[in-house]
Each structure stands twice: as structure tokens, then as C-alpha cells.
Amino acid sequence: MVMFECANAYQKVFRSMDGTHYLARCPKCGLTKRFGVGSGGADQRQFRLSCR
């Protein structure tokens, strides 16, 4: 899950069809963030993003 700070909202994020990344889009401002998938990834399951 990703917490978008400008919208004060959580969004569930799903892996892409090819399995290489995740995409998250802020429901308020539309900012899109891409997260890579790989062996060196984070162990976290929740993230906070600032849209500034």
C-alpha cells in the first residue's frame, strides 16, 4: 500500500502484467510513481509518498 500525503489517502498497488514493476497514481494530483521489482527490493509493505 502507498500513502499519498497530498491526498491523505492510501492506495493498493499491484504488480505489472510483465512482473517488472509496480505503478501508483495519486488520486488527488495524478502524480505517478514507479517501483521496480527485484532481489534488492525493500521488505516494507507500506510506503508514504509526498507529491511535491
Secondary structure by P-SEA (a helix, b strand, c coil): ccccccccbbbbbbbcccccbbbbbccccbbbbbbbbccccccccbbbbbcc
